[in-house]
Amino acid sequence: MEALSILEEKIAQLVESKKKDQQKIVELTSELETLQVENTDLSAEVEKLEEALLYTQASSEEAEEKQQQAKASVEELIKSIDGLIASEPQS
């Protein structure tokens, strides 16, 4: 009879262990779902940031191009003024 008692005890321990395992599986499944939602949200945020970065780079390139055009216009104006000054009769 003692062997039967030990067997019952071992079965009870095994059942308790499996219940804990099942509880852990439920917790991990819930955590996985939460992380999947968070991952989706973060992926969307990364996409928005990449788009903003591309827009900023395009705006920066456009501003640099306009700055170069303005610089070229100023240099051309300086050359024109120098030409006018050089062509005026010296008194």
Stockholm file with secondary structure:
# STOCKHOLM 1.0

chainA/1-91         MEALSILEEKIAQLVESKKKDQQKIVELTSELETLQVENTDLSAEVEKLEEALLYTQASSEEAEEKQQQAKASVEELIKSIDGLIASEPQS
#=GR chainA/1-91 SS CHHHHHHHHHHHHHHHHHHHHHHHHHHHHHHHHHHHHHHHHHHHHHHHHHHHHHHHHHHHHHHHHHHHHHHHHHHHHHHHHHHHHHHSCCC
#=GC SS_cons        CHHHHHHHHHHHHHHHHHHHHHHHHHHHHHHHHHHHHHHHHHHHHHHHHHHHHHHHHHHHHHHHHHHHHHHHHHHHHHHHHHHHHHHSCCC
//
